[in-house]
Amino acid sequence: MSDIIQRLISTRERTLPYFDLDDADLDLSYGPGKWSVRYILHHLADAESVLYERIRRTISEPRPLIFGFDQDAWAANLGYDELPLTVSRSVFVSARDGVIFQARRCYESHGPREYVHNEVGLRTLKQEIDKVADHNEHHLAHIEQALNR
């Protein structure tokens, strides 16, 4: 199994137990003015779905133009306070399963395929798949920091 597949599986497995925390732990934050664990989990699900869509478009379309998203607007306007974590958990798992499937299938063979991001410019499929694991690891550190404060 390639390194990226191991990282995608590992970060998924490390993230899933956090969806089952009690409300007191879910409301913890890793710093003043920072997102709570609950918000981070909702954000991970939303970001996972966005990144999976980018991966699928990069595989399917010739050099697509892909737009970024405003994570703070999503958090404010998509009801992170009331959205059940069971919904976000399902989105996270489904999107990650899709990412893992496409990574196994295309990471090496289609890795150099390009897309254009409206904010950062030219990127490759390989970079986007790597970003899924990197982004998850980044936020796992925030969750662990919040829980250990």
N, C-alpha and C positions, 0 to 999 in steps of 0.2 A: 504494500500500500504506500502510495507516495506521501511525502511530508505534508502537502496541502490537505489531502484527505484526512490524515491523522489529526491535523490542527482543526479542521472543520468539525470532525466528530468530537474531539476533546472539548472544544469550546462549547459545543451544543450540550454535551453531557454535564459540563461544569455549570452551565447557565440554568438548566431545567429545574434543579431543586429550589432555586430562588423564587420561582413562581408560586411555591407552596409556603412561603414564609407567612407568619402572622402579621396583622395590620401594624403592630408596633414596629416590627423590623422593616416592613415595607415603607413606612413613613420616615425612616432614617435617611439622612443625607450625608454625603462625604465632605461637605463643607458649607459654610454660610452662603446662601443664595444659589446653591447647586441643586440639581434634581434629586429627588428621593429615589430610593431603590425601585419603588413602584413605577415612577416615571421612566427610569432607565430601562426597565423591562418592557414597558410599552414602546419606548423608542427603539429598542433592539428589534422588536417585532416589525415595526413600521420600516425601519432601515433595511431589515432583512428582505422584506417584500420589494422595496425599491431596488436594492442591489440585485435581487434575483431577476427582476424585470430587465435591468440593464444587461445582465449576463445573457438572457434569452434573446434580447434584441441584437446584441453584438454577434451572437451565433447565427441568427436568422436573417439579418439585414446587412446590406453592404454599408459599412461605415456610418451608422446612424448618428443623428444629433440627439443627445440626451440631456435633459435639463435636471439641474439640482433641485433640492426641495428645502424648504425652510423648516428645520426641525423644531424650532420654538413655536412657529405658527401651528404646526401639526399638534404639538403638545397642548397648546392653548385652545385650539379649535376642535380637536377630535375627542374631547371629553376624557382625558387621561385620569381625571379624578373619579369618574363614574364607570368607565369602561371596565368590564370584568377582566381580570387577569387570565381567566380561562380562554377568553377570545384571543388575547394577544399571544398566549402560549401556543394555541393551535396555529395561528399565523406563523409564529416563529418556527415551529416544528415543520410545518408543511413547506415553507419557503426554504428552510435549511436542507430538508430532504431533497428538494429540487436542485439546490445549489450543489449538493454532494453528487447527485446523479450526473449533472452536467459537467462538473469538475472531473469526475472519473472518465467521462466520455470525451471531453474536449480540451482539458487543461493543456495537454501537450500538443495535440494535433491542431487545435485552433487558437492556442495561446496568443500568437501574435496578431490575431484579428483586432482591428481598431474600431474605436468609436470616438466621437467628439463630444466632450462635456462642455456645456455652455459656459461654465465658470473656470475650469482648469485646463481645457484644451484636449489634446490628443491623449487617449489612454488605450490600453490593450485589455483583452479578455483576461489574460493571466493576471494583470494588475488588479482587475476588478474582483476576481475570485480571491486573490490574496487579501484584498481589502475586507472581504467578508470576515475572514479569520482575525485580521488585525483589529478591525472595529469591535468585534466581540471581545477580544482580549483586553482592549482599552477600557471597555465598560465593565468587564468583570473586575478589573482593578478598582474601579470606582465603587462597585457594590461591596467588594471585600473591605475597602477602606471605610465605607459607611458602617458596616456591621462591626468593625473593630474599633470604632471611635470610643 
